Amino acid sequence: MERRAGIVFVLTVVLLVGVSAPALARTEIQWWHAMTAVLGERVNEIAAKFNASQNEYEVKAIYKGSYPDTLNAAIAAYRAKQPPHIVQVFEVGTQTMLSSGAVYPVFQLMRDNGIAVDWNDLIGPVKSYYSTAGNLYSMAFNSSTPILFYNKDLFKKAGLADTPPATWDEVEAIAKKLTGAGAKCGFSAAWPSWTLVENMYALHDQPFADHANGFDGLATRLQINGAFGVAMMELLQRGAKEGWFTYNGRLNKAEANMGGGECGIFLSSSAYIGNLTRASDGKFTWGTGPLPRMSGYPQGNSIIGGATLWVMKGAKPEEYKGVAQFFKYLASTENQAWWAGVTGYLPLTNAAVKAMESSGHFQKNPSQRTAVTQMLGGKTTPNSQGIRLGNFASVRDAIEEQMENIFSGKKAAKQGLDDAVAKSGEILKEFAALYK
């Protein structure tokens, strides 16, 4: 009996070791992100699928708050010598990351780990925005561009055709009819500086900041207080006064109004499609269209938003190997197409675009075609390739503070924009002084 008991004990130990060894052997990879709601669920799903696909690495997706909160947390962690392996940083933080000295460039990471990636397959606007000297510094992940959303039920109630407005004159005319028919909100926009200033400048091929919007050197001055900027702000100020434009706050706060069925016309990220689909389910129908244009200005392109994945310095070689394997997993055409399809973000590679076309995805989900068509159909120029500013989040705050003063009637459009240029200039010069 004692001999049998000993055999059972040994077999039990062997079995336990056999079960637990792979789990113990897994190398943990920390991924800090800023995704909530549907998008947060998709991020967790990506990590879970990767973890289930192999036994060497365990990616832990950790929500760290808003985009600014996540960026600040990563910088603080790096200074404390406890950085995550991967951090999701919105496009506003690109110049800050490039200048930080805390980054392991993604092109170098993949090369060091012997993983070949066809970077040339990335769609042009994404590759150019996140590259320096032709090399990609962060992993393309969730790129979006703003588009127009419209509430078809409110359009029908107001006797309007089921067609999105294509110009700002049409936005004004239709928004007036919507509010006249009882809509609480004729027109509104989320991410106000991004949708109503930054992208409007790019779409109309107007310079936003000096040094080619920061691509040819650190920008030190905004150029948003010229004729175009004044015309845009005067239009919106008039809309706020007349009641057809409703300002609903910074960041994406206004999405609650659109999701609640209150707004007839709305500008936000193409990535809002997932959350709007859930919010509107069984309540109202909606459609999408390209950003409205103002007559008399040249054709540019909308610019990308969203975020990329940056690799932080300070980890071990075996951990970086896991990061590289995770990025290889993310870069596959299958995963690129899946991610774009379930979120509304842009498919980031030409191969993914083709895969979604051939699968019939865009035919079944025409709202998701809008952003791709708009982005690929625009004209990319030095004014529309994107915007790289140091401390961009603070610059955006300075712009939106003055937008609020303009919309409320506290300041004339020109005065508000002049003040935004002055304040942001101080911020940009402080950043430039740190990284001479």
VMD Tcl script that draws the C-alpha trace (Angstrom):
set ca {
  {0.00 0.00 0.00}
  {2.82 2.42 0.87}
  {4.54 1.69 -2.46}
  {1.27 2.31 -4.36}
  {0.70 5.53 -2.43}
  {4.20 6.67 -3.33}
  {3.59 5.96 -7.01}
  {0.30 7.89 -6.91}
  {2.05 10.82 -5.21}
  {4.82 10.90 -7.82}
  {2.32 10.70 -10.68}
  {0.26 13.49 -9.12}
  {3.32 15.74 -8.84}
  {4.31 15.00 -12.43}
  {0.80 15.78 -13.67}
  {0.64 19.01 -11.69}
  {4.02 20.12 -12.97}
  {2.96 19.22 -16.50}
  {-0.16 21.33 -16.17}
  {1.39 24.37 -14.53}
  {4.73 24.55 -16.35}
  {3.47 26.27 -19.53}
  {1.59 28.86 -17.49}
  {4.63 29.52 -15.30}
  {6.88 29.71 -18.36}
  {4.81 32.40 -20.05}
  {6.50 35.78 -20.38}
  {4.15 38.59 -19.38}
  {3.71 41.54 -21.75}
  {1.94 44.59 -20.34}
  {-0.16 46.58 -22.80}
  {-1.57 49.85 -21.48}
  {-4.50 51.22 -23.45}
  {-7.29 53.81 -23.39}
  {-10.18 51.87 -24.94}
  {-13.60 51.72 -23.25}
  {-17.03 50.28 -24.00}
  {-17.19 48.26 -27.25}
  {-13.62 49.17 -28.19}
  {-12.34 48.05 -24.81}
  {-14.08 44.72 -25.28}
  {-12.39 44.30 -28.65}
  {-8.96 45.06 -27.18}
  {-9.49 42.39 -24.53}
  {-10.58 40.01 -27.27}
  {-7.38 40.61 -29.25}
  {-5.22 39.89 -26.21}
  {-7.21 36.76 -25.36}
  {-6.96 35.42 -28.93}
  {-3.22 36.01 -29.08}
  {-2.71 34.36 -25.71}
  {-4.70 31.33 -26.85}
  {-2.71 31.09 -30.09}
  {0.59 30.24 -28.37}
  {2.07 29.23 -24.99}
  {5.13 31.45 -24.63}
  {3.67 34.90 -23.95}
  {0.80 36.39 -21.98}
  {-0.36 39.83 -23.13}
  {-2.21 41.65 -20.38}
  {-4.37 44.49 -21.69}
  {-4.68 47.11 -18.94}
  {-6.99 50.11 -19.19}
  {-5.25 53.26 -17.92}
  {-7.89 55.92 -18.48}
  {-8.35 58.46 -21.28}
  {-5.76 59.01 -23.99}
  {-4.09 61.89 -22.08}
  {-4.20 59.87 -18.85}
  {-2.59 56.85 -20.53}
  {0.18 58.96 -22.06}
  {0.93 60.68 -18.75}
  {0.91 57.37 -16.90}
  {3.39 55.86 -19.35}
  {5.76 58.82 -19.09}
  {5.58 58.71 -15.29}
  {6.20 54.95 -15.30}
  {9.20 55.35 -17.57}
  {10.72 57.95 -15.26}
  {10.15 55.57 -12.36}
  {11.87 52.83 -14.39}
  {8.70 50.72 -14.42}
  {7.31 51.26 -17.91}
  {4.84 48.98 -19.66}
  {6.11 47.08 -22.68}
  {3.47 48.60 -24.96}
  {1.47 51.80 -24.57}
  {-1.32 53.05 -26.78}
  {-0.76 56.74 -27.54}
  {-3.14 58.95 -29.49}
  {-1.84 60.78 -32.52}
  {-1.65 63.99 -30.49}
  {1.19 62.44 -28.48}
  {3.31 61.46 -31.49}
  {5.85 64.28 -31.28}
  {6.07 63.90 -27.51}
  {6.93 60.21 -27.92}
  {9.42 60.85 -30.72}
  {11.23 63.43 -28.60}
  {11.08 61.49 -25.34}
  {14.04 59.13 -25.79}
  {11.87 56.45 -24.19}
  {10.92 54.60 -27.36}
  {12.17 51.41 -28.99}
  {11.22 52.09 -32.67}
  {8.95 49.40 -34.01}
  {10.84 49.00 -37.29}
  {13.98 48.27 -35.26}
  {12.15 45.95 -32.86}
  {10.89 43.78 -35.69}
  {14.24 43.80 -37.48}
  {16.11 42.88 -34.29}
  {13.80 39.92 -33.79}
  {14.03 38.68 -37.38}
  {10.40 39.37 -38.29}
  {9.76 40.68 -41.77}
  {6.84 43.11 -42.18}
  {5.81 44.71 -45.45}
  {5.57 48.27 -44.19}
  {4.92 49.48 -47.75}
  {1.52 47.79 -47.60}
  {0.37 50.30 -44.99}
  {-2.01 52.88 -46.43}
  {-0.10 56.06 -47.26}
  {-1.55 58.52 -44.67}
  {-0.79 56.13 -41.81}
  {2.73 55.25 -42.91}
  {3.74 58.87 -43.50}
  {2.30 60.16 -40.24}
  {4.05 57.70 -37.94}
  {7.34 57.43 -39.82}
  {10.58 59.35 -39.48}
  {13.18 59.19 -42.25}
  {10.99 56.56 -43.89}
  {10.98 54.22 -40.86}
  {7.89 53.40 -38.81}
  {8.38 54.29 -35.16}
  {5.12 52.98 -33.69}
  {2.88 50.06 -34.56}
  {-0.16 51.07 -36.58}
  {-3.23 49.99 -34.62}
  {-6.38 52.08 -34.42}
  {-6.35 54.83 -36.99}
  {-9.51 56.72 -37.71}
  {-10.61 59.84 -39.50}
  {-13.63 62.00 -38.78}
  {-16.76 61.56 -40.89}
  {-20.30 62.89 -40.87}
  {-23.13 60.96 -39.22}
  {-26.80 61.77 -39.71}
  {-30.01 60.61 -38.05}
  {-32.26 59.31 -40.81}
  {-35.35 59.35 -38.62}
  {-34.92 63.04 -37.79}
  {-34.29 63.80 -41.48}
  {-37.53 62.02 -42.40}
  {-39.48 63.85 -39.70}
  {-38.23 67.18 -41.06}
  {-39.21 66.22 -44.62}
  {-35.59 66.00 -45.77}
  {-34.13 63.65 -48.36}
  {-32.12 60.69 -47.07}
  {-28.86 62.30 -48.18}
  {-26.05 63.65 -45.98}
  {-25.04 67.31 -46.44}
  {-21.88 67.72 -48.52}
  {-21.10 71.40 -47.87}
  {-21.21 73.72 -44.89}
  {-23.97 75.72 -46.57}
  {-26.02 72.52 -46.67}
  {-25.17 71.74 -43.04}
  {-26.52 75.12 -41.99}
  {-29.67 74.90 -44.11}
  {-30.51 71.33 -43.08}
  {-29.69 71.89 -39.39}
  {-32.12 74.82 -39.36}
  {-34.86 72.61 -40.81}
  {-34.10 69.90 -38.28}
  {-34.41 72.21 -35.29}
  {-37.46 73.78 -36.87}
  {-39.04 70.31 -36.94}
  {-38.35 69.78 -33.25}
  {-34.90 68.22 -33.12}
  {-33.05 69.11 -29.91}
  {-29.78 69.35 -31.83}
  {-29.48 70.23 -35.48}
  {-25.71 69.90 -35.69}
  {-22.97 69.04 -33.22}
  {-19.49 67.52 -33.13}
  {-17.30 65.47 -30.84}
  {-13.56 66.08 -30.49}
  {-14.14 69.76 -31.41}
  {-10.58 70.89 -32.17}
  {-9.88 67.72 -34.18}
  {-13.09 67.75 -36.23}
  {-13.81 71.47 -36.59}
  {-10.32 72.99 -36.76}
  {-7.50 70.51 -37.42}
  {-9.34 68.44 -40.00}
  {-11.04 71.40 -41.61}
  {-7.63 72.96 -42.25}
  {-6.30 69.72 -43.73}
  {-9.42 69.05 -45.79}
  {-9.16 72.49 -47.38}
  {-5.37 72.32 -47.84}
  {-4.65 75.13 -45.38}
  {-1.51 75.30 -43.17}
  {-2.24 74.60 -39.51}
  {1.23 75.30 -38.05}
  {4.66 76.42 -39.19}
  {7.39 74.03 -40.40}
  {4.88 72.02 -42.48}
  {2.68 71.34 -39.46}
  {5.72 70.19 -37.49}
  {6.98 67.62 -40.01}
  {9.97 69.72 -41.11}
  {11.02 70.71 -37.60}
  {9.47 71.50 -34.24}
  {6.51 73.82 -34.78}
  {6.50 77.02 -32.75}
  {3.40 78.83 -34.01}
  {-0.11 77.92 -35.17}
  {-1.55 79.49 -38.30}
  {-5.25 79.06 -37.56}
  {-6.22 82.75 -37.28}
  {-6.30 83.54 -41.00}
  {-9.28 84.03 -43.27}
  {-10.27 80.36 -43.42}
  {-10.21 79.85 -39.66}
  {-12.19 83.04 -39.04}
  {-14.82 81.99 -41.61}
  {-15.24 78.58 -39.93}
  {-15.56 80.04 -36.45}
  {-17.95 82.78 -37.55}
  {-20.16 80.12 -39.15}
  {-20.27 78.08 -35.95}
  {-20.69 81.14 -33.74}
  {-23.71 82.14 -35.82}
  {-25.02 78.58 -35.56}
  {-24.69 78.61 -31.77}
  {-26.51 81.95 -31.56}
  {-29.29 80.87 -33.91}
  {-29.67 77.48 -32.25}
  {-28.87 75.11 -35.10}
  {-25.38 74.31 -33.73}
  {-25.11 72.82 -30.25}
  {-21.74 72.65 -28.51}
  {-21.72 69.59 -26.26}
  {-18.27 69.67 -24.68}
  {-14.72 68.48 -25.28}
  {-13.35 65.04 -26.10}
  {-16.18 62.72 -27.14}
  {-18.83 63.99 -24.70}
  {-21.12 65.01 -27.55}
  {-21.43 61.39 -28.66}
  {-23.95 60.87 -25.86}
  {-26.30 63.32 -27.60}
  {-25.94 61.62 -30.97}
  {-26.28 58.18 -29.40}
  {-29.39 59.37 -27.59}
  {-31.04 60.24 -30.88}
  {-30.98 64.01 -30.29}
  {-28.67 65.22 -33.10}
  {-29.54 65.31 -36.77}
  {-26.04 65.97 -38.13}
  {-22.90 65.03 -36.26}
  {-19.14 64.89 -36.78}
  {-17.00 62.35 -34.97}
  {-14.43 59.64 -35.48}
  {-15.18 56.80 -37.87}
  {-14.45 54.60 -34.85}
  {-17.71 55.84 -33.32}
  {-19.57 53.43 -35.61}
  {-19.30 50.55 -33.13}
  {-20.64 52.49 -30.16}
  {-23.34 54.23 -32.22}
  {-24.51 50.89 -33.58}
  {-25.02 49.66 -30.03}
  {-26.56 52.91 -28.74}
  {-29.05 53.23 -31.61}
  {-30.08 49.58 -31.84}
  {-33.85 49.42 -32.08}
  {-34.19 53.18 -31.47}
  {-33.28 55.01 -34.69}
  {-31.51 54.58 -38.00}
  {-28.52 56.53 -39.20}
  {-26.10 56.89 -42.07}
  {-22.70 58.38 -42.82}
  {-21.19 60.80 -45.30}
  {-17.87 62.56 -45.96}
  {-16.86 65.69 -44.09}
  {-18.57 68.85 -45.39}
  {-16.51 71.29 -47.44}
  {-16.47 75.06 -47.66}
  {-16.55 76.50 -51.17}
  {-13.65 78.52 -52.53}
  {-10.80 76.47 -51.09}
  {-8.60 73.74 -52.64}
  {-9.00 70.00 -52.05}
  {-6.89 68.48 -49.31}
  {-7.52 65.39 -47.23}
  {-8.85 64.50 -43.84}
  {-6.17 63.47 -41.38}
  {-5.92 60.43 -39.21}
  {-6.65 60.25 -35.54}
  {-6.84 57.32 -33.20}
  {-3.63 55.89 -31.84}
  {-0.65 53.61 -32.37}
  {1.23 51.22 -30.13}
  {4.60 52.41 -28.87}
  {7.24 50.12 -27.39}
  {8.96 51.49 -24.31}
  {12.63 51.07 -23.50}
  {13.74 49.21 -20.38}
  {12.49 45.64 -20.91}
  {14.36 42.35 -21.29}
  {15.26 40.78 -24.67}
  {12.91 37.84 -24.15}
  {10.07 40.28 -23.41}
  {10.77 42.25 -26.56}
  {10.66 38.99 -28.48}
  {7.12 38.53 -27.18}
  {6.17 42.09 -28.16}
  {7.47 41.43 -31.67}
  {5.46 38.22 -31.92}
  {2.33 40.06 -30.76}
  {2.87 42.78 -33.37}
  {3.35 40.11 -36.04}
  {-0.01 38.69 -34.97}
  {-1.65 42.13 -35.15}
  {-0.17 42.83 -38.59}
  {-1.75 39.83 -40.29}
  {-4.30 40.65 -42.97}
  {-6.90 38.53 -41.20}
  {-6.57 40.46 -37.94}
  {-6.35 43.84 -39.66}
  {-9.60 43.18 -41.53}
  {-11.32 41.79 -38.44}
  {-10.33 44.77 -36.26}
  {-11.49 47.31 -38.85}
  {-14.72 45.43 -39.41}
  {-15.77 45.24 -35.75}
  {-14.69 48.74 -34.72}
  {-15.07 51.15 -37.64}
  {-11.39 52.05 -37.58}
  {-9.64 52.26 -40.92}
  {-8.20 49.06 -42.40}
  {-4.52 49.95 -42.18}
  {-3.11 47.90 -45.03}
  {-4.03 47.71 -48.68}
  {-4.30 43.96 -48.25}
  {-6.91 44.41 -45.52}
  {-8.90 46.82 -47.69}
  {-8.93 44.26 -50.51}
  {-9.91 41.47 -48.12}
  {-12.86 43.49 -46.81}
  {-13.93 44.35 -50.35}
  {-13.72 40.75 -51.55}
  {-15.60 39.42 -48.51}
  {-18.49 41.80 -49.18}
  {-18.01 43.56 -45.85}
  {-18.42 47.08 -47.26}
  {-21.49 46.06 -49.22}
  {-23.08 44.80 -46.03}
  {-21.75 47.73 -43.96}
  {-21.74 50.79 -46.24}
  {-21.27 53.15 -43.29}
  {-17.74 51.78 -42.89}
  {-16.83 52.48 -46.50}
  {-17.19 56.25 -46.01}
  {-13.96 56.78 -44.07}
  {-11.92 54.60 -46.45}
  {-13.29 56.36 -49.53}
  {-12.74 59.79 -47.99}
  {-9.19 59.04 -46.90}
  {-8.05 57.36 -50.10}
  {-9.86 59.86 -52.32}
  {-8.34 63.01 -50.85}
  {-5.20 64.84 -51.84}
  {-2.30 64.49 -49.42}
  {-0.19 67.65 -49.30}
  {2.18 69.18 -46.72}
  {-0.93 70.74 -45.19}
  {-2.94 67.53 -45.07}
  {-0.35 64.85 -44.20}
  {-1.07 65.36 -40.51}
  {-0.03 67.55 -37.58}
  {2.92 66.92 -35.24}
  {3.13 69.25 -32.29}
  {4.94 69.03 -28.98}
  {2.55 68.99 -26.01}
  {-0.26 68.74 -28.54}
  {-2.81 67.86 -25.86}
  {-2.17 71.22 -24.15}
  {-2.30 73.02 -27.49}
  {-5.65 71.39 -28.19}
  {-6.91 72.55 -24.79}
  {-5.85 76.11 -25.64}
  {-7.74 75.94 -28.94}
  {-10.88 74.49 -27.41}
  {-10.89 77.04 -24.60}
  {-11.10 79.80 -27.20}
  {-13.62 77.87 -29.29}
  {-15.86 77.87 -26.22}
  {-15.39 81.62 -25.83}
  {-16.34 82.10 -29.49}
  {-19.39 79.81 -29.40}
  {-20.70 81.47 -26.24}
  {-20.32 84.92 -27.79}
  {-17.73 86.09 -25.27}
  {-15.22 86.77 -28.05}
  {-15.31 87.54 -31.74}
  {-13.97 84.74 -33.94}
  {-10.79 86.61 -34.87}
  {-10.01 87.59 -31.30}
  {-10.56 84.06 -30.01}
  {-8.31 82.55 -32.66}
  {-5.64 85.19 -32.06}
  {-5.69 84.30 -28.37}
  {-5.49 80.57 -29.18}
  {-2.45 81.20 -31.38}
  {-0.77 83.27 -28.65}
  {-1.37 80.72 -25.89}
  {-0.42 77.71 -28.00}
  {2.72 79.54 -29.15}
  {3.90 79.69 -25.55}
  {3.29 75.96 -25.16}
  {5.11 75.09 -28.39}
  {8.11 77.26 -27.60}
  {8.43 75.69 -24.15}
  {8.48 72.25 -25.74}
  {11.00 73.32 -28.38}
  {13.29 74.70 -25.65}
  {13.37 71.28 -24.01}
  {14.37 69.44 -27.18}
  {16.77 71.76 -28.98}
}
mol new
graphics top color blue
foreach p $ca { graphics top sphere $p radius 0.5 }
foreach p [lrange $ca 0 end-1] q [lrange $ca 1 end] { graphics top cylinder $p $q radius 0.2 }
display resetview
